[in-house]
Amino acid sequence: MLEATLMQATVHVSRLETYMPYLLARSMCSVTGFDVTQCNQNFMLSDSSLLIRFSDATALDELTESASPITEEHAWSNQHQHPTTSIAG
């Protein structure tokens, strides 16, 4: 069984057009070619102390079948803060 971890990620505005199609509600992606750094403790969006940074080498591939689907109670919206919309990153 796959074990998933939700981590905060940042996407520079210059790369939004590239990655936005993958950042959909309840979608899962395989991510390769990213940087990992310590998260700023004053701006944490999750319990993880690590932050993923997308770079020019980052590639995302949408997973069509998953052993661990995202349930609605785990999908959160940055705008509404209730468990029925989307996760980014």
C-alpha distance (Angstrom), angle and dihedral (degrees) to the residues before:
residue distance angle dihedral
M1 . . .
L2 3.79 . .
E3 3.76 119.0 .
A4 3.80 114.4 -145.8
T5 3.77 128.9 -160.0
L6 3.79 125.4 -162.2
M7 3.79 110.6 -141.3
Q8 3.76 134.3 174.7
A9 3.81 113.2 -105.3
T10 3.77 133.7 -173.7
V11 3.78 127.2 -148.4
H12 3.80 117.7 -166.6
V13 3.80 112.4 -127.3
S14 3.81 90.1 -116.0
R15 3.83 89.0 62.8
L16 3.82 98.7 44.0
E17 3.80 93.8 97.6
T18 3.81 89.7 53.9
Y19 3.81 97.5 48.9
M20 3.82 104.3 28.0
P21 3.85 94.4 89.2
Y22 3.83 88.5 61.6
L23 3.81 96.9 46.9
L24 3.79 98.0 82.7
A25 3.79 132.4 139.9
R26 3.81 112.6 -82.5
S27 3.80 93.3 -3.3
M28 3.79 122.9 136.8
C29 3.78 125.8 -151.5
S30 3.74 138.1 -175.1
V31 3.82 107.7 -126.9
T32 3.81 124.4 -159.0
G33 3.80 133.1 171.1
F34 3.80 100.8 33.4
D35 3.80 135.4 137.1
V36 3.82 124.4 -120.4
T37 3.80 122.8 -153.4
Q38 3.80 139.8 157.9
C39 3.81 113.9 -74.1
N40 3.80 119.3 -120.0
Q41 3.81 100.4 -107.7
N42 3.83 91.0 -145.5
F43 3.81 93.1 59.9
M44 3.81 105.3 37.3
L45 3.82 117.1 152.0
S46 3.80 94.7 -177.2
D47 3.80 140.1 21.7
S48 3.80 91.6 -96.5
S49 3.80 118.0 107.0
L50 3.81 89.4 -152.7
L51 3.80 130.4 83.0
I52 3.81 127.1 -155.2
R53 3.80 116.7 -142.3
F54 3.78 119.8 -162.9
S55 3.81 114.3 -139.2
D56 3.80 139.0 178.0
A57 3.81 87.2 -81.0
T58 3.83 94.2 54.2
A59 3.80 116.7 116.2
L60 3.80 125.9 -175.7
D61 3.80 125.1 -161.9
E62 3.79 119.2 -173.1
L63 3.80 113.6 -124.7
T64 3.79 109.5 -136.2
E65 3.81 95.4 -173.7
S66 3.76 122.1 35.7
A67 3.77 135.0 -174.6
S68 3.80 87.9 -152.0
P69 3.84 111.7 39.1
I70 3.80 120.1 -167.7
T71 3.79 109.6 -108.9
E72 3.80 122.4 -146.7
E73 3.80 92.1 -110.3
H74 3.82 88.5 59.7
A75 3.81 95.9 45.7
W76 3.81 109.6 93.1
S77 3.77 133.0 -174.1
N78 3.80 122.5 -140.9
Q79 3.82 88.9 -149.2
H80 3.79 102.6 46.6
Q81 3.81 104.6 21.5
H82 3.79 94.5 -144.2
P83 3.81 128.0 116.9
T84 3.80 102.2 -106.5
T85 3.77 108.1 76.2
S86 3.78 136.5 47.8
I87 3.77 148.3 -33.9
A88 3.76 120.8 -146.8
G89 3.80 121.8 -153.3
